[in-house]
Amino acid sequence: MNTAGHLPSAIGRIFYSVTEPASDRGSSSPAPIVLFHDSLGCVALWREFPGALANATGRTVIAYDRPGFGDSDPCPHALTRGFIEAEPKQAFTALCDHLGIDHFIAFGHSVGGAMAAACAATYPNRCEALITESAQAFVEAQTLAGIREARAQFAQPGQVDRLRKYHGDKAPWVLSAWIDTWLSDEFRDWTLDGVLKDVRCPSLALHGDSDEFGSAEHPRRYSSRTSGRGDMHLLPGCGHVPHREQEGVVLEVVVGFLRRISAH
C-alpha cells in the first residue's frame, strides 16, 4: 500500500509518501526506513525503489521532498553552508512529528546520505541504523570536477527541462542549490567529520567504484569515523546511483546488514 500527502511546517508544505511492504507483518512493526534524496532528487525520482525496499526488508519506507524540491513548497532562500547539518531540525523533524515516527532507520543517497548521518547523530536514541549510498563526507576534487561537468551539460538547450518534469518552476533553484553551493568558496572546506563522530548506531556505507562524484575515501570515512559499528561495501562497475544501476545487489546487501544488526 502506498499513501502520499502534504504536511504543514514552519518552512512550508512538505510532500511525503509512505510505502508499506506487500506481505503482512502481523503484530510486528519494525522501525521504518526514511529515505533522504540527493541534490537533484525528490520522491518521484526514487521511482520503484521504495516499494522494492519495503518488500525486501518487510519495513515501511517513507520518503519526502525537502523544501524547494519535487512537490514541496519552494524554498525562499539560497542554501547556506550549514544546510546539511540543519536538516534534522527542519523538514525531518516536521515529518517525524506528523507521522508519529519514534524510531527509524536513516537511508540517504548522495547529499541525502550526509543528511541521514546528521539525523542519526542528532537523534542517537531513535536512529537504529544508518545506510548511506554514494554519500559525500567532504569536498573532494573529484566531486567538484563531476559537478563542473554536470554544469556544462545542463547549460545545453533543453537540459533544465529534464528537471522541470519533477520540480516544476523550482527547477532553476534546484540546479543552483546543487552547483552554486558546492562550488562556492564558503563550502570549499566543508566536512562531515563533526557529525560522524556523534553517530552511535550501526552504519552501512554503499559506494560504486566508478562513482563520478566521489572516491572510495567517502565511504571509508562513513564506516570508520562513527562510534558505532561501521560496514563499507564497494560495488564493482557501479556509478553514482547504485539503487538504480544495481538495485538487486543493493537490496541484498541492505537486507543482510539489517539482519546482522537485528541479531545482536
Disulfide bonds with the S-S distance in Angstrom:
none
